């Protein structure tokens, strides 16, 4: 069973994502987090073929660059990951974000290493209970996530 399932956001999901991210625009700006937003109407910008092309490219790249990530992560955290993570592809927002329990959104417009972004967000999901329990702030949460990611690149 695959550990990651790639999906394309439909127009309604894109609208919901943009509306929810608008609430955090001050946070993004204050932390200098790069974002993309609709230039016009989402319905006019939405091109399912572009999303599908990106999804196909990302799936191939994941296979090439996954590098036994889940074996390493399961060993590190002493857990067995049985349920796949859902990776939604968007045209908007930040480079990557996550929602418990297993949902990740990747922004196809930003020129990041999307595979590293996916791994980064998976680690966020795995450590989120620890982060909440110890009330760890944003900057330290990012540092911790990146330190763990550096072990498994």
HUTA-V778728 format. One record per run of one state. SS is the DSSP state (h for helix, s for strand, l for the rest). FROM is the first residue (numbers start at 1). TO is the last residue. If there is no record, write none. Layout:
<<SS:FROM:TO> <SS:FROM:TO>>
This chain:
<<l:1:3> <s:4:8> <l:9:10> <h:11:22> <l:23:24> <h:25:30> <l:31:35> <s:36:36> <l:37:41> <h:42:45> <l:46:47> <h:48:65> <l:66:68> <h:69:77> <l:78:84> <s:85:90> <l:91:92> <s:93:93> <l:94:95> <s:96:99> <l:100:102> <s:103:107> <l:108:113> <h:114:133> <l:134:137> <h:138:150> <l:151:153>>
